[in-house]
């Protein structure tokens, strides 16, 4: 009997296929064979690919190496989606070639912002005060 995923969580198949698509897209970016001048010389990495439950749509989260992905590059990637779809279809054996959607990955920016917040003196003071109390609220 298969183990059920929590509601809203991706299945093992979604995770596995998403990771394989990430590898294929990374290889395409590594080769750098693009016709669009906006992508010429672009150093882009694929940080994550999320698959829809029916595996027909893949959202690829991308970031630039050394700098952010520019808006013209993001638009060029969206224009080249059919090319990426063809490359994924050639490399993988899926029932249907998935549509590829590109989104900038903002997780690192968010983590850096949260780190900055935690380092503020007033937040650090509150965190150290909370650590001085145990779970029941009694002082250690």
Phi and psi in degrees as a GROMACS rama.xvg file:
@    title "Ramachandran Plot"
@    xaxis  label "Phi"
@    yaxis  label "Psi"
@TYPE xy
-68.1353  148.224  UNK-2
-80.2683  130.477  UNK-3
-82.0796  139.987  UNK-4
-80.8484  152.251  UNK-5
-59.1914  152.054  UNK-6
-56.348  128.694  UNK-7
89.478  -14.6884  UNK-8
-82.5145  145.125  UNK-9
-69.7771  147.66  UNK-10
-75.6148  167.119  UNK-11
-59.5542  -37.8573  UNK-12
-65.6967  -43.619  UNK-13
-58.7243  -44.3645  UNK-14
-64.5551  -44.0529  UNK-15
-65.1534  -46.877  UNK-16
-66.9166  -40.71  UNK-17
-59.744  -41.2632  UNK-18
-67.3304  -39.3751  UNK-19
-65.5462  -40.4988  UNK-20
-63.9009  -37.8158  UNK-21
-59.7389  -42.7337  UNK-22
-63.907  -42.0917  UNK-23
-64.0352  -47.4876  UNK-24
-63.2214  -39.2818  UNK-25
-61.1955  -39.9916  UNK-26
-65.3274  -38.4133  UNK-27
-64.4162  -43.5523  UNK-28
-65.8717  -34.9109  UNK-29
-65.1132  -40.6223  UNK-30
-66.5107  -36.8583  UNK-31
66.4323  30.3138  UNK-32
-90.336  79.3292  UNK-33
-118.242  143.068  UNK-34
-84.7862  -28.3104  UNK-35
-72.528  124.493  UNK-36
-61.7409  -25.5332  UNK-37
-67.4968  -21.8517  UNK-38
-100.492  -7.87621  UNK-39
-62.9962  122.753  UNK-40
77.5051  3.50118  UNK-41
-69.6236  133.383  UNK-42
-107.295  97.1468  UNK-43
-121.412  139.4  UNK-44
-120.707  147.816  UNK-45
-99.3208  113.937  UNK-46
-86.6416  -30.4253  UNK-47
-161.959  149.188  UNK-48
-129.097  125.965  UNK-49
-107.335  130.549  UNK-50
-100.985  143.461  UNK-51
-73.0127  161.102  UNK-52
-57.0785  -32.1387  UNK-53
-90.5477  2.32109  UNK-54
62.8923  19.4965  UNK-55
-94.7719  -13.1746  UNK-56
-132.045  132.944  UNK-57
-124.772  130.884  UNK-58
-105.734  116.293  UNK-59
-99.1845  121.701  UNK-60
-92.988  125.141  UNK-61
-123.308  155.099  UNK-62
-145.915  156.984  UNK-63
-86.7234  153.006  UNK-64
-90.569  110.432  UNK-65
92.9146  -23.5079  UNK-66
-156.207  163.965  UNK-67
-69.2318  156.295  UNK-68
-73.5413  126.658  UNK-69
-77.0791  161.437  UNK-70
-61.1239  -42.9958  UNK-71
-61.1234  -34.9411  UNK-72
-68.82  -41.0956  UNK-73
-63.4344  -41.785  UNK-74
-64.8557  -37.7074  UNK-75
-65.8885  -37.8042  UNK-76
-64.1599  -39.5199  UNK-77
-66.2768  -36.9177  UNK-78
-67.7944  -31.6684  UNK-79
-90.8476  12.8621  UNK-80
-57.5432  -36.488  UNK-81
-64.5412  -37.7358  UNK-82
-63.1765  -45.4531  UNK-83
-65.1367  -37.7595  UNK-84
-61.2571  -42.8102  UNK-85
-63.6227  -42.7261  UNK-86
-64.2971  -40.5711  UNK-87
-65.9916  -42.2232  UNK-88
-63.3125  -37.0869  UNK-89
-67.9721  -36.3954  UNK-90
-86.2247  -21.9921  UNK-91
-124.404  155.584  UNK-92
-106.165  89.3349  UNK-93
-118.303  156.058  UNK-94
-60.4769  -41.6623  UNK-95
-134.743  142.024  UNK-96
-70.1398  127.608  UNK-97
-78.39  150.346  UNK-98
-76.1812  134.953  UNK-99
-105.177  126.558  UNK-100
-117.982  134.875  UNK-101
-106.903  136.506  UNK-102
-136.29  140.35  UNK-103
-68.322  141.199  UNK-104
-87.4101  117.094  UNK-105
-107.299  8.42211  UNK-106
-62.2892  -41.4839  UNK-107
-66.1463  -41.2638  UNK-108
-60.5379  -42.5612  UNK-109
-64.1408  -43.731  UNK-110
-62.9964  -39.9934  UNK-111
-66.2015  -38.4297  UNK-112
-65.6241  -42.0467  UNK-113
-66.5931  -37.5795  UNK-114
-61.4771  -41.166  UNK-115
-62.5474  -41.567  UNK-116
-64.029  -43.8566  UNK-117
-66.3869  -21.9235  UNK-118
-87.2086  -6.87563  UNK-119
-64.0672  141.144  UNK-120
-56.8762  -42.4221  UNK-121
-68.758  -32.9131  UNK-122
-74.7659  -43.9515  UNK-123
-59.3557  -39.4827  UNK-124
-62.0712  -46.0331  UNK-125
-65.1568  -38.5908  UNK-126
-67.7238  -40.1558  UNK-127
-68.6524  -33.87  UNK-128
-67.6089  -39.1333  UNK-129
-68.4632  -34.5187  UNK-130
-70.6815  -24.9029  UNK-131
-72.8317  -15.7353  UNK-132
-105.881  143.489  UNK-133
-82.4111  -172.795  UNK-134
-60.8623  -36.2314  UNK-135
-80.3343  -3.7581  UNK-136
91.8433  -0.593477  UNK-137
-79.5258  144.135  UNK-138
-74.9279  140.242  UNK-139
